Amino acid sequence: MTVDLSVSSSEQGAVTIVHVAGEIDVYTAPLLREVLDKQVAAGRTNLVVDLENVTFMDSTGLGVLVGRLKLVRGQNGSLRIVSAQDRILKVFKITGLDKVFHIYPSVDEATAASHA
């Protein structure tokens, strides 16, 4: 079983951008959780999660994002989502999480919003 997910991060000022590519499902979600948890543990609580190269995300992936959102909010941080893909946005809309997360069409817009 190969893990069809890659997660990397970069920093832009006080914002940490987590770049995710591939499929987020029950098998790969723990990797995403681990990377996000490491960022938060390191005190990086102003996160932008770039899902632009994600081809699939199920409820497990959403669960990881919701859990991390609660975690960073508890530390006065933020977690913004980047995706302009209908199939990913649809998952947020169907679950009503488009009302919970701030979703931006580009990393630039998400990072600009975090400075506002």
Buried (B, 14 or more C-beta within 10 A) or exposed (E): EEEBBEBEBEEBEEBBBBBBBBBBBEBBBEBBBEBBBEBBEEEBBBBBBBBBEBBBBBBBBBEBBBEBBEBBEEEEBBBBBBBEBEEBBEBBEEEEBBEBBBBBEEBEBBBEBBEE
